[in-house]
C-alpha cells in the first residue's frame, strides 16, 4: 500500500514583520493564499526511513533527516510509538528555496500521508500542532485556501475569498536563505521603531470581494527590502512584470521568487510571455488561487 498527497505552494499577499523577539523569531501578520503549483508526496512502507526526490531543482533538496518530510514522519511516529520505516518520495513542482513554502508543503504532505498510511486517528488539531513544531509555514500548507497567520505565522485564522486570483511567478537564477533574509531585515531596521504587525483591513476586504484591483493596491511584504538588498537583480524582474501589465508585483515571502497579480487568466499568460522574453528570470509559471491544502489523491 502507498499513499500520495498533493500539497500546494503559497504566496504571501501581505507579510507584516515585527521586531525580533527574544527567541529570535519575529511576530508576523502573514496573509497566505494557496496557489495551484503542487508537490506530491508518496509514502510507501519500507525497511527504513528514506527520502527520494524528482522534479525541477530536485538536486537541491536534502535527502537526509533534515528534510521536513522526514521530520514530519519522525514526529508523527514518535507520538504514536510507530517505527518510521517508510519511503518518502517527493515529486517537486514548487520552486526550491523560492519563498513559496515548498519545503513546508512537503512536510505537511508527508504528515498527512503517513497519518493516512498508519491510521493513527490523529485529530486535525494534533496534526496542526505537529505542523507548528516543524515550521512556521507548515500549518498553512496543511490547511490551504486563504488564512491570516499570526505569532510566527503558525496561528491560523481562515479567511473568506470571493473569487479566484490569477498570478504569475518568476523564478530567480539562485535561491535565498530565509534566515539570511530575516537577518538582513534586522540589520536594515536596527535602531528603528518597528511597528507591531497588523493585517490590512483593505486587503482582507479585497480578498473577501474577489477584487484583484483592490488587492493589488493593498499587497505588501516587509521582507522585500531585505530580499532586494541581498539579491538586487530582483528589482529588474519586478520592473519587467510591471511593464508587462501586472496589477502588482512583489517578492513572495523571503524570496527570491517574484509574484505578479494579473487582472485575469488571459492577462497572466501575456505577463508570463513578457517575463520570459525579458531575460530577468530563470523560469515563469502561472497559477491561480485559492486552492485546497494537503489532500490525499491516492491511497
Backbone as CSV, one residue per row, in Angstrom:
resi,resn,N_x,N_y,N_z,CA_x,CA_y,CA_z,C_x,C_y,C_z
1,UNK,0.842,-1.193,0.000,0.000,0.000,0.000,0.878,1.243,0.000
2,UNK,0.456,2.248,-0.705,1.115,3.548,-0.639,0.043,4.632,-0.612
3,UNK,0.426,5.803,-0.144,-0.472,6.949,-0.058,0.215,8.137,-0.715
4,UNK,-0.490,8.852,-1.586,0.039,10.057,-2.223,-0.805,11.255,-1.828
5,UNK,-0.132,12.305,-1.413,-0.784,13.559,-1.017,-0.284,14.677,-1.913
6,UNK,-1.226,15.476,-2.405,-0.882,16.674,-3.187,-0.985,17.887,-2.273
7,UNK,0.008,18.771,-2.348,0.041,19.916,-1.427,0.508,21.157,-2.192
8,UNK,-0.137,22.314,-1.943,0.112,23.483,-2.788,1.230,24.395,-2.296
9,UNK,1.682,25.249,-3.212,2.546,26.378,-2.874,1.705,27.488,-2.266
10,UNK,2.394,28.497,-1.756,1.680,29.657,-1.222,2.324,30.932,-1.741
11,UNK,1.525,32.000,-1.740,2.053,33.340,-1.932,1.576,34.155,-0.731
12,UNK,2.442,35.043,-0.257,2.059,35.935,0.836,1.546,37.229,0.212
13,UNK,0.250,37.478,0.327,-0.270,38.730,-0.220,-0.028,39.884,0.748
14,UNK,0.186,39.563,2.027,0.709,40.537,2.977,1.652,39.803,3.920
15,UNK,2.812,40.395,4.151,3.738,39.871,5.143,4.241,41.049,5.958
16,UNK,3.581,41.278,7.097,3.986,42.331,8.024,4.852,41.699,9.100
17,UNK,6.017,42.280,9.339,7.033,41.678,10.209,7.333,42.618,11.370
18,UNK,7.240,42.079,12.590,7.599,42.842,13.775,9.079,42.727,14.086
19,UNK,9.489,43.395,15.155,10.885,43.337,15.579,11.223,41.935,16.082
20,UNK,12.508,41.611,16.092,12.953,40.304,16.569,12.566,40.113,18.029
21,UNK,12.047,38.928,18.345,11.692,38.572,19.712,12.923,38.025,20.437
22,UNK,12.853,37.890,21.755,13.994,37.309,22.486,14.377,35.916,22.001
23,UNK,13.392,35.148,21.469,13.705,33.801,20.986,14.257,33.807,19.566
24,UNK,14.424,34.985,18.988,14.983,35.092,17.644,13.951,35.109,16.540
25,UNK,12.714,34.686,16.839,11.649,34.755,15.848,11.074,36.164,15.788
26,UNK,10.178,36.394,14.817,9.507,37.677,14.657,8.003,37.440,14.676
27,UNK,7.274,38.321,15.360,5.819,38.272,15.228,5.445,38.718,13.822
28,UNK,4.432,38.052,13.261,4.026,38.315,11.884,2.526,38.545,11.794
29,UNK,2.127,39.287,10.792,0.758,39.249,10.270,0.931,38.800,8.824
30,UNK,0.650,37.525,8.592,1.040,36.863,7.353,-0.230,36.372,6.655
31,UNK,-0.609,37.027,5.576,-1.821,36.623,4.854,-1.401,35.687,3.720
32,UNK,-1.729,34.408,3.909,-1.367,33.350,2.971,-2.476,33.129,1.950
33,UNK,-2.084,32.826,0.724,-3.010,32.363,-0.302,-2.378,31.145,-0.973
34,UNK,-3.065,30.006,-0.918,-2.559,28.792,-1.568,-2.840,28.873,-3.062
35,UNK,-1.828,28.526,-3.870,-1.962,28.638,-5.326,-1.644,27.302,-5.987
36,UNK,-2.105,27.168,-7.232,-2.096,25.883,-7.907,-0.781,25.434,-8.506
37,UNK,0.297,25.526,-7.762,1.540,24.806,-8.045,1.689,23.789,-6.920
38,UNK,1.907,22.530,-7.254,1.835,21.486,-6.240,3.071,20.583,-6.233
39,UNK,3.432,20.131,-5.035,4.287,18.964,-4.877,3.391,17.774,-4.544
40,UNK,3.888,16.573,-4.841,3.200,15.356,-4.418,4.162,14.519,-3.584
41,UNK,3.684,14.055,-2.440,4.487,13.228,-1.540,3.835,11.850,-1.461
42,UNK,4.599,10.825,-1.823,4.106,9.446,-1.774,4.858,8.697,-0.677
43,UNK,4.095,8.031,0.179,4.659,7.281,1.302,4.359,5.804,1.098
44,UNK,5.406,4.984,1.173,5.288,3.541,0.972,6.044,2.825,2.093
45,UNK,5.493,1.759,2.663,6.244,1.002,3.672,7.599,0.559,3.115
46,UNK,8.624,0.589,3.969,9.987,0.238,3.538,10.734,-0.350,4.729
47,UNK,11.965,-0.792,4.477,12.755,-1.362,5.556,13.235,-0.326,6.553
48,UNK,13.401,0.924,6.082,13.839,2.017,6.949,13.397,3.336,6.328
49,UNK,13.507,4.396,7.110,13.130,5.714,6.608,14.131,6.177,5.550
50,UNK,13.610,6.519,4.374,14.464,7.105,3.345,13.652,8.085,2.516
51,UNK,14.354,9.022,1.888,13.724,10.098,1.118,14.332,10.119,-0.277
52,UNK,13.483,10.207,-1.290,13.933,10.439,-2.661,13.148,11.611,-3.225
53,UNK,13.676,12.189,-4.295,13.038,13.385,-4.854,13.285,13.449,-6.348
54,UNK,12.287,13.919,-7.095,12.414,14.151,-8.530,11.757,15.477,-8.869
55,UNK,12.100,16.008,-10.036,11.480,17.242,-10.499,12.478,18.387,-10.569
56,UNK,12.011,19.585,-10.960,12.905,20.739,-11.094,13.661,21.022,-9.802
57,UNK,14.964,21.203,-9.907,15.830,21.548,-8.776,15.856,20.480,-7.691
58,UNK,15.505,19.237,-8.048,15.485,18.171,-7.055,16.853,17.966,-6.414
59,UNK,17.924,18.267,-7.142,19.268,18.074,-6.603,19.543,18.969,-5.402
60,UNK,18.745,20.036,-5.246,18.941,20.947,-4.113,18.200,20.497,-2.864
61,UNK,17.375,19.466,-2.966,16.552,19.030,-1.841,17.339,18.046,-0.978
62,UNK,17.482,18.295,0.328,18.202,17.347,1.184,17.428,16.034,1.299
63,UNK,18.150,14.945,1.298,17.516,13.630,1.345,17.777,12.920,2.671
64,UNK,18.284,13.659,3.650,18.518,13.073,4.965,17.395,13.470,5.922
65,UNK,17.633,13.295,7.209,16.566,13.542,8.185,16.361,15.021,8.498
66,UNK,17.099,15.894,7.838,16.799,17.319,7.953,15.655,17.726,7.039
67,UNK,15.327,16.895,6.058,14.201,17.182,5.156,12.916,17.247,5.974
68,UNK,12.097,18.257,5.723,10.874,18.423,6.510,9.915,17.248,6.365
69,UNK,9.930,16.583,5.210,9.083,15.396,5.051,9.536,14.294,6.014
70,UNK,10.852,14.096,6.098,11.377,13.094,7.030,11.091,13.492,8.467
71,UNK,11.259,14.772,8.783,10.988,15.229,10.145,9.518,15.050,10.512
72,UNK,8.631,15.249,9.543,7.206,15.053,9.797,6.903,13.586,10.108
73,UNK,7.482,12.688,9.326,7.276,11.255,9.570,7.799,10.864,10.941
74,UNK,8.980,11.364,11.300,9.565,11.042,12.599,8.717,11.596,13.748
75,UNK,8.193,12.824,13.571,7.390,13.436,14.629,6.098,12.661,14.870
76,UNK,5.415,12.281,13.797,4.157,11.533,13.946,4.430,10.145,14.519
77,UNK,5.466,9.489,14.021,5.809,8.156,14.522,6.156,8.211,16.005
78,UNK,6.880,9.258,16.409,7.255,9.395,17.805,6.057,9.565,18.722
79,UNK,5.059,10.281,18.263,3.858,10.499,19.086,3.069,9.213,19.288
80,UNK,3.086,8.340,18.290,2.213,7.167,18.326,2.979,5.856,18.483
81,UNK,4.278,5.943,18.768,5.040,4.733,19.007,5.151,3.830,17.796
82,UNK,5.252,4.433,16.621,5.317,3.690,15.355,6.752,3.725,14.832
83,UNK,7.206,2.632,14.278,8.515,2.617,13.625,8.399,3.350,12.291
84,UNK,9.162,4.434,12.077,9.008,5.227,10.849,9.702,4.593,9.657
85,UNK,9.361,3.345,9.366,10.005,2.612,8.273,9.222,2.850,6.982
86,UNK,9.478,3.991,6.359,8.743,4.352,5.139,9.698,4.968,4.124
87,UNK,9.321,4.831,2.869,9.999,5.520,1.769,9.149,6.738,1.422
88,UNK,9.730,7.924,1.564,9.060,9.178,1.213,9.589,9.627,-0.140
89,UNK,8.711,9.668,-1.137,9.130,10.140,-2.453,8.433,11.455,-2.753
90,UNK,9.230,12.478,-3.061,8.718,13.825,-3.312,8.832,14.129,-4.798
91,UNK,7.701,14.417,-5.424,7.679,14.889,-6.809,7.523,16.402,-6.765
92,UNK,8.619,17.129,-7.057,8.651,18.580,-6.901,8.064,19.297,-8.115
93,UNK,7.244,20.297,-7.837,6.859,21.263,-8.851,6.881,22.667,-8.266
94,UNK,6.909,22.775,-6.936,7.048,24.067,-6.266,8.527,24.442,-6.293
95,UNK,8.851,25.700,-6.631,10.262,26.107,-6.674,10.979,25.818,-5.355
96,UNK,12.228,25.370,-5.457,13.047,25.091,-4.277,13.711,26.388,-3.827
97,UNK,13.667,26.648,-2.500,14.263,27.870,-1.927,13.735,29.110,-2.632
98,UNK,12.430,29.104,-2.922,11.849,30.188,-3.699,10.879,31.076,-2.953
99,UNK,10.719,30.900,-1.643,9.783,31.728,-0.898,8.340,31.335,-1.097
100,UNK,8.086,30.109,-1.596,6.712,29.648,-1.825,6.364,28.434,-0.968
101,UNK,7.169,28.203,0.071,6.897,27.176,1.090,6.930,25.759,0.532
102,UNK,7.846,25.487,-0.411,7.947,24.144,-0.953,8.351,23.111,0.079
103,UNK,9.345,23.441,0.914,9.751,22.518,1.959,8.649,22.307,2.981
104,UNK,7.970,23.373,3.349,6.851,23.270,4.289,5.731,22.428,3.704
105,UNK,5.486,22.600,2.405,4.467,21.788,1.739,4.810,20.311,1.841
106,UNK,6.081,19.979,1.632,6.487,18.577,1.704,6.311,18.026,3.117
107,UNK,6.585,18.859,4.119,6.368,18.430,5.497,4.912,18.137,5.775
108,UNK,4.031,19.041,5.356,2.597,18.827,5.573,2.100,17.635,4.775
109,UNK,2.592,17.486,3.538,2.173,16.360,2.719,2.586,15.033,3.313
110,UNK,3.833,14.965,3.801,4.315,13.720,4.409,3.541,13.402,5.677
111,UNK,3.222,14.426,6.454,2.485,14.206,7.695,1.114,13.598,7.409
112,UNK,0.387,14.170,6.451,-0.939,13.653,6.129,-0.834,12.263,5.499
113,UNK,0.164,12.049,4.662,0.320,10.740,4.023,0.644,9.658,5.045
114,UNK,1.565,9.952,5.967,1.907,8.961,6.997,0.719,8.710,7.926
115,UNK,0.003,9.759,8.275,-1.179,9.590,9.127,-2.194,8.675,8.455
116,UNK,-2.370,8.856,7.151,-3.315,8.013,6.405,-2.802,6.576,6.315
117,UNK,-1.516,6.424,6.023,-0.929,5.090,5.888,-1.001,4.320,7.206
118,UNK,-0.653,4.983,8.292,-0.578,4.316,9.588,-1.917,4.261,10.321
119,UNK,-2.901,5.043,9.864,-4.208,5.040,10.523,-4.129,5.434,11.985
120,UNK,-3.406,6.496,12.290,-3.210,6.880,13.685,-4.489,7.394,14.346
121,UNK,-5.405,7.941,13.541,-6.599,8.555,14.121,-6.331,9.912,14.730
122,UNK,-5.201,10.530,14.400,-4.872,11.853,14.940,-5.918,12.873,14.512
123,UNK,-6.271,13.759,15.427,-7.228,14.817,15.109,-6.556,15.890,14.255
124,UNK,-7.377,16.721,13.629,-6.842,17.834,12.844,-5.990,18.742,13.736
125,UNK,-6.437,18.948,14.961,-5.699,19.806,15.885,-4.329,19.217,16.207
126,UNK,-4.254,17.892,16.378,-2.966,17.251,16.634,-2.031,17.415,15.444
127,UNK,-2.570,17.220,14.238,-1.744,17.374,13.044,-1.235,18.813,12.919
128,UNK,-2.094,19.782,13.195,-1.671,21.178,13.124,-0.626,21.494,14.186
129,UNK,-0.741,20.853,15.354,0.243,21.044,16.419,1.614,20.534,15.977
130,UNK,1.637,19.363,15.329,2.900,18.834,14.804,3.435,19.759,13.714
131,UNK,2.550,20.228,12.848,2.972,21.164,11.792,3.663,22.389,12.390
132,UNK,3.085,22.950,13.456,3.660,24.144,14.080,5.035,23.860,14.662
133,UNK,5.239,22.635,15.158,6.558,22.261,15.670,7.581,22.182,14.537
134,UNK,7.122,21.805,13.354,8.032,21.622,12.218,8.474,22.944,11.617
135,UNK,7.592,23.950,11.590,7.956,25.225,10.985,6.773,26.154,10.873
136,UNK,7.066,27.442,10.715,6.017,28.460,10.748,5.024,28.356,9.603
137,UNK,5.472,27.918,8.412,4.593,27.855,7.250,3.900,26.504,7.084
138,UNK,4.314,25.493,7.862,3.792,24.147,7.648,2.294,24.036,7.950
139,UNK,1.779,24.672,9.020,0.333,24.563,9.255,-0.496,25.048,8.070
140,UNK,-0.094,26.157,7.437,-0.889,26.635,6.307,-0.839,25.662,5.140
141,UNK,0.292,25.006,4.938,0.381,24.030,3.848,-0.636,22.908,4.048
142,UNK,-0.922,22.554,5.288,-1.929,21.536,5.566,-3.331,22.068,5.291
143,UNK,-3.571,23.327,5.668,-4.924,23.903,5.624,-5.283,24.424,4.229
144,UNK,-4.364,25.186,3.617,-4.622,25.752,2.296,-5.666,26.843,2.296
145,UNK,-6.213,27.138,1.104,-7.198,28.207,0.979,-6.550,29.556,1.179
146,UNK,-7.096,30.318,2.107,-6.515,31.610,2.487,-6.621,31.724,3.995
147,UNK,-5.612,32.312,4.610,-5.614,32.403,6.068,-4.691,33.527,6.507
148,UNK,-4.997,34.052,7.681,-4.131,35.011,8.353,-3.321,34.252,9.391
149,UNK,-2.007,34.306,9.265,-1.117,33.675,10.232,-0.541,34.714,11.165
150,UNK,-0.677,34.477,12.473,-0.102,35.376,13.465,0.876,34.582,14.332
151,UNK,1.386,35.206,15.414,2.514,34.615,16.113,3.692,34.672,15.159
152,UNK,4.368,33.534,14.962,5.416,33.496,13.935,4.851,32.984,12.617
153,UNK,3.507,32.988,12.487,2.826,32.572,11.263,2.051,31.297,11.417
154,UNK,2.231,30.610,12.567,1.650,29.281,12.744,0.224,29.299,13.289
155,UNK,-0.217,30.430,13.845,-1.577,30.531,14.388,-2.487,31.044,13.278
156,UNK,-3.382,30.193,12.803,-4.115,30.490,11.575,-5.573,30.836,11.829
157,UNK,-6.035,31.842,11.077,-7.464,32.154,11.022,-7.897,32.096,9.559
158,UNK,-8.781,31.164,9.201,-9.220,31.090,7.803,-9.868,32.394,7.353
159,UNK,-9.677,32.721,6.088,-10.218,33.950,5.515,-11.176,33.625,4.380
160,UNK,-12.201,34.439,4.253,-13.130,34.319,3.130,-12.500,34.924,1.880
161,UNK,-12.689,34.250,0.760,-12.204,34.751,-0.525,-13.357,34.682,-1.522
162,UNK,-13.596,35.810,-2.217,-14.770,35.901,-3.067,-14.569,35.481,-4.505
163,UNK,-13.405,34.948,-4.857,-13.174,34.518,-6.236,-11.747,34.058,-6.421
164,UNK,-11.403,33.679,-7.656,-10.042,33.258,-7.973,-9.190,34.475,-8.311
165,UNK,-7.917,34.405,-7.932,-6.942,35.423,-8.298,-5.880,34.780,-9.173
166,UNK,-5.531,35.450,-10.268,-4.569,34.920,-11.234,-3.189,35.505,-10.968
167,UNK,-2.190,34.619,-10.947,-0.828,35.022,-10.598,0.175,34.536,-11.640
168,UNK,1.268,35.259,-11.715,2.437,34.848,-12.497,3.619,34.828,-11.535
169,UNK,4.401,33.750,-11.576,5.555,33.614,-10.689,6.823,33.512,-11.529
170,UNK,7.783,34.370,-11.218,9.063,34.373,-11.921,10.124,33.792,-10.991
171,UNK,10.756,32.689,-11.416,11.771,32.018,-10.620,13.144,32.616,-10.914
172,UNK,13.894,32.865,-9.861,15.200,33.503,-9.989,16.295,32.485,-10.305
173,UNK,17.447,33.003,-10.658,18.578,32.151,-11.039,19.199,31.423,-9.847
174,UNK,18.969,31.934,-8.641,19.507,31.285,-7.451,18.521,31.452,-6.309
175,UNK,18.774,30.754,-5.218,17.874,30.805,-4.079,18.265,31.878,-3.077
176,UNK,17.410,32.034,-2.065,17.699,32.916,-0.942,17.388,32.138,0.336
177,UNK,18.239,32.290,1.330,18.019,31.650,2.613,17.054,32.485,3.448
178,UNK,15.974,31.863,3.930,15.009,32.591,4.758,15.678,33.189,6.003
179,UNK,16.492,32.426,6.754,17.161,33.042,7.906,18.027,34.235,7.518
180,UNK,18.700,34.147,6.362,19.544,35.260,5.924,18.712,36.502,5.633
181,UNK,17.528,36.317,5.047,16.663,37.463,4.743,16.164,38.104,6.036
182,UNK,15.803,37.290,7.018,15.378,37.864,8.298,16.534,38.589,8.992
183,UNK,17.750,38.042,8.895,18.902,38.743,9.478,19.112,40.089,8.799
184,UNK,18.930,40.124,7.474,19.074,41.391,6.757,17.955,42.353,7.139
185,UNK,16.747,41.846,7.348,15.650,42.689,7.846,16.050,43.316,9.178
186,UNK,16.615,42.505,10.078,17.034,43.032,11.382,18.116,44.094,11.221
187,UNK,19.041,43.865,10.288,20.104,44.848,10.068,19.546,46.160,9.532
188,UNK,18.625,46.062,8.574,18.062,47.265,7.958,17.171,48.050,8.918
189,UNK,16.580,47.369,9.900,15.665,48.041,10.832,16.306,48.322,12.179
190,UNK,17.610,48.029,12.304,18.289,48.255,13.583,18.188,49.726,13.993
191,UNK,17.757,49.953,15.227,17.623,51.311,15.732,16.330,52.000,15.342
192,UNK,15.509,51.336,14.524,14.237,51.920,14.111,13.099,51.386,14.971
193,UNK,12.014,52.123,15.015,10.816,51.691,15.735,9.998,50.818,14.790
194,UNK,10.079,49.504,14.965,9.353,48.575,14.099,7.958,48.373,14.669
195,UNK,6.904,48.745,13.941,5.549,48.636,14.494,5.101,47.190,14.645
196,UNK,4.127,46.986,15.513,3.523,45.670,15.656,2.849,45.289,14.338
197,UNK,3.023,44.055,13.886,2.414,43.663,12.604,0.900,43.491,12.720
198,UNK,0.180,44.082,11.787,-1.283,44.042,11.780,-1.753,43.768,10.358
199,UNK,-2.755,42.910,10.213,-3.315,42.642,8.887,-4.042,43.870,8.364
200,UNK,-3.904,44.128,7.072,-4.570,45.257,6.427,-6.046,44.943,6.215
201,UNK,-6.903,45.775,6.752,-8.345,45.577,6.567,-8.730,45.741,5.102
202,UNK,-8.062,46.661,4.396,-8.346,46.852,2.973,-8.000,45.586,2.192
203,UNK,-6.906,44.940,2.562,-6.513,43.709,1.878,-7.492,42.575,2.170
204,UNK,-7.878,42.420,3.420,-8.832,41.362,3.770,-10.162,41.586,3.064
205,UNK,-10.569,42.854,2.939,-11.818,43.176,2.242,-11.709,42.857,0.753
206,UNK,-10.549,43.148,0.159,-10.337,42.854,-1.268,-10.391,41.353,-1.520
207,UNK,-9.803,40.549,-0.630,-9.885,39.093,-0.756,-11.332,38.631,-0.681
208,UNK,-12.054,39.141,0.304,-13.435,38.715,0.507,-14.314,39.053,-0.691
209,UNK,-14.020,40.168,-1.350,-14.811,40.593,-2.507,-14.317,39.967,-3.810
210,UNK,-13.143,39.344,-3.791,-12.584,38.798,-5.027,-12.197,39.872,-6.015
211,UNK,-11.708,41.013,-5.504,-11.419,42.187,-6.337,-9.912,42.294,-6.573
212,UNK,-9.410,41.917,-7.768,-7.961,41.942,-7.991,-7.360,43.341,-7.949
213,UNK,-8.082,44.350,-8.424,-7.521,45.702,-8.416,-7.374,46.215,-6.990
214,UNK,-8.376,45.958,-6.155,-8.281,46.380,-4.757,-7.190,45.600,-4.033
215,UNK,-7.050,44.318,-4.354,-5.986,43.525,-3.735,-4.615,44.065,-4.156
216,UNK,-4.484,44.406,-5.428,-3.212,44.930,-5.925,-2.797,46.187,-5.179
217,UNK,-3.763,47.013,-4.808,-3.463,48.258,-4.104,-3.038,48.017,-2.659
218,UNK,-3.292,46.809,-2.142,-3.075,46.553,-0.717,-1.945,45.568,-0.426
219,UNK,-1.441,44.824,-1.443,-0.412,43.826,-1.167,0.862,44.500,-0.625
220,UNK,1.574,43.794,0.246,2.810,44.337,0.805,3.653,43.210,1.383
221,UNK,4.943,43.464,1.480,5.882,42.480,2.029,7.018,43.226,2.718
222,UNK,7.032,43.182,4.047,8.069,43.888,4.801,9.454,43.280,4.608
223,UNK,9.523,42.039,4.103,10.828,41.420,3.852,11.398,41.798,2.486
224,UNK,10.598,42.485,1.659,11.065,42.767,0.302,12.333,43.624,0.281
225,UNK,12.449,44.685,1.085,13.703,45.450,1.051,14.918,44.599,1.410
226,UNK,14.762,43.664,2.349,15.879,42.788,2.725,16.230,41.844,1.582
227,UNK,15.204,41.272,0.942,15.452,40.377,-0.190,16.146,41.124,-1.328
228,UNK,15.719,42.357,-1.614,16.332,43.145,-2.683,17.759,43.559,-2.317
229,UNK,18.006,43.784,-1.037,19.355,44.121,-0.598,20.323,42.971,-0.862
230,UNK,19.860,41.749,-0.625,20.695,40.566,-0.829,20.724,40.117,-2.287
231,UNK,19.693,40.481,-3.048,19.546,39.993,-4.431,19.018,41.161,-5.278
232,UNK,19.865,42.170,-5.558,19.396,43.395,-6.214,18.766,43.163,-7.588
233,UNK,19.167,42.077,-8.263,18.646,41.823,-9.607,17.134,41.598,-9.619
234,UNK,16.566,41.269,-8.468,15.117,41.059,-8.413,14.350,42.325,-8.788
235,UNK,14.968,43.484,-8.593,14.304,44.735,-8.980,14.044,44.777,-10.477
236,UNK,14.940,44.183,-11.276,14.743,44.147,-12.728,13.545,43.267,-13.088
237,UNK,13.393,42.151,-12.373,12.247,41.273,-12.629,10.955,41.971,-12.256
238,UNK,10.942,42.644,-11.111,9.743,43.375,-10.696,9.380,44.453,-11.709
239,UNK,10.380,45.143,-12.232,10.118,46.191,-13.228,9.575,45.598,-14.517
240,UNK,10.104,44.436,-14.920,9.634,43.790,-16.145,8.179,43.350,-16.014
241,UNK,7.815,42.804,-14.867,6.425,42.393,-14.659,5.478,43.571,-14.653
242,UNK,5.914,44.667,-14.033,5.088,45.878,-14.010,4.900,46.433,-15.417
243,UNK,5.977,46.450,-16.198,5.889,46.957,-17.574,5.001,46.072,-18.437
244,UNK,4.879,44.811,-18.072,4.061,43.873,-18.852,2.578,43.947,-18.498
245,UNK,2.232,44.785,-17.525,0.819,44.985,-17.221,0.326,44.351,-15.938
246,UNK,1.234,43.860,-15.096,0.797,43.297,-13.819,0.136,44.375,-12.973
247,UNK,-0.930,43.999,-12.283,-1.584,44.942,-11.383,-0.694,45.258,-10.188
248,UNK,0.093,44.274,-9.763,1.029,44.462,-8.654,2.106,43.405,-8.765
249,UNK,3.276,43.705,-8.240,4.363,42.735,-8.178,5.051,42.840,-6.837
250,UNK,5.454,41.713,-6.288,6.160,41.721,-5.017,6.985,40.458,-4.890
251,UNK,7.973,40.515,-4.013,8.740,39.317,-3.680,7.832,38.401,-2.867
252,UNK,7.832,37.105,-3.191,6.993,36.145,-2.471,7.707,35.708,-1.198
253,UNK,7.161,36.040,-0.053,7.756,35.656,1.218,9.170,36.192,1.340
254,UNK,10.108,35.303,1.662,11.507,35.713,1.790,12.237,35.687,0.453
255,UNK,11.502,35.332,-0.627,12.086,35.331,-1.964,12.896,34.075,-2.231
256,UNK,13.518,34.041,-3.421,13.614,35.124,-4.403,12.552,35.087,-5.503
257,UNK,11.588,34.152,-5.442,10.520,34.166,-6.442,9.757,35.484,-6.349
258,UNK,9.454,36.075,-7.499,8.629,37.274,-7.543,7.243,36.898,-8.055
259,UNK,6.231,37.516,-7.456,4.833,37.186,-7.743,4.139,38.402,-8.332
260,UNK,3.372,38.165,-9.402,2.685,39.248,-10.102,1.199,38.936,-10.168
261,UNK,0.394,39.852,-9.686,-1.061,39.703,-9.714,-1.581,40.228,-11.046
262,UNK,-2.374,39.396,-11.719,-2.925,39.759,-13.028,-4.429,40.005,-12.916
263,UNK,-4.950,40.722,-13.881,-6.388,41.020,-13.872,-7.217,39.752,-14.040
264,UNK,-6.721,38.820,-14.895,-7.432,37.569,-15.125,-6.440,36.574,-15.727
265,UNK,-6.913,35.369,-16.040,-6.017,34.324,-16.537,-5.397,34.702,-17.873
266,UNK,-6.152,35.372,-18.744,-5.607,35.791,-20.029,-4.489,36.803,-19.875
267,UNK,-4.683,37.762,-18.983,-3.635,38.744,-18.722,-2.402,38.075,-18.129
268,UNK,-2.604,37.060,-17.306,-1.481,36.348,-16.692,-0.605,35.698,-17.761
269,UNK,-1.226,35.123,-18.792,-0.452,34.490,-19.854,0.399,35.515,-20.608
270,UNK,-0.153,36.699,-20.840,0.605,37.745,-21.538,1.770,38.240,-20.691
271,UNK,1.543,38.394,-19.380,2.614,38.828,-18.482,3.712,37.765,-18.445
272,UNK,3.304,36.504,-18.403,4.268,35.408,-18.371,5.143,35.422,-19.616
273,UNK,4.529,35.618,-20.776,5.305,35.666,-22.021,6.314,36.809,-21.990
274,UNK,5.881,37.967,-21.504,6.778,39.123,-21.449,7.932,38.886,-20.486
275,UNK,7.662,38.256,-19.355,8.719,37.972,-18.381,9.729,36.975,-18.954
276,UNK,9.233,35.965,-19.678,10.155,35.002,-20.302,11.084,35.707,-21.288
277,UNK,10.525,36.665,-22.013,11.318,37.373,-23.022,12.245,38.420,-22.415
278,UNK,12.032,38.770,-21.155,12.784,39.868,-20.542,14.210,39.490,-20.172
279,UNK,14.467,38.198,-20.005,15.796,37.761,-19.593,16.131,38.059,-18.143
280,UNK,15.117,38.375,-17.341,15.369,38.745,-15.944,15.098,37.606,-14.969
281,UNK,14.731,36.417,-15.467,14.394,35.316,-14.569,14.701,33.988,-15.259
282,UNK,14.731,32.935,-14.468,15.106,31.610,-14.972,13.936,30.867,-15.583
283,UNK,12.746,31.012,-14.978,11.550,30.311,-15.444,10.337,31.084,-14.971
284,UNK,9.204,30.834,-15.627,7.973,31.545,-15.312,6.825,30.539,-15.253
285,UNK,5.954,30.702,-14.267,4.788,29.838,-14.124,3.561,30.692,-13.846
286,UNK,2.416,30.210,-14.292,1.148,30.851,-13.942,0.345,29.910,-13.049
287,UNK,-0.444,30.491,-12.174,-1.285,29.698,-11.274,-2.364,30.611,-10.720
288,UNK,-3.422,30.001,-10.215,-4.478,30.783,-9.581,-4.723,30.241,-8.179
289,UNK,-5.403,31.032,-7.382,-5.712,30.623,-6.014,-6.882,31.434,-5.492
290,UNK,-7.513,30.969,-4.435,-7.029,29.919,-3.538,-7.345,28.501,-4.028
291,UNK,-6.542,27.550,-3.523,-6.758,26.124,-3.770,-6.706,25.407,-2.421
292,UNK,-7.203,24.165,-2.357,-7.185,23.436,-1.080,-5.767,23.131,-0.615
293,UNK,-5.646,22.852,0.680,-4.379,22.437,1.256,-4.088,20.979,0.957
294,UNK,-3.243,20.367,1.791,-2.801,18.988,1.578,-4.018,18.068,1.430
295,UNK,-4.006,17.269,0.364,-5.153,16.419,0.024,-4.668,15.034,-0.415
296,UNK,-5.265,14.003,0.147,-4.947,12.639,-0.284,-5.543,12.423,-1.668
297,UNK,-4.695,12.059,-2.648,-5.202,11.843,-4.001,-5.135,10.369,-4.401
298,UNK,-4.323,9.572,-3.708,-4.264,8.145,-3.961,-3.963,7.426,-2.662
299,UNK,-4.706,6.351,-2.392,-4.464,5.556,-1.179,-4.910,4.139,-1.435
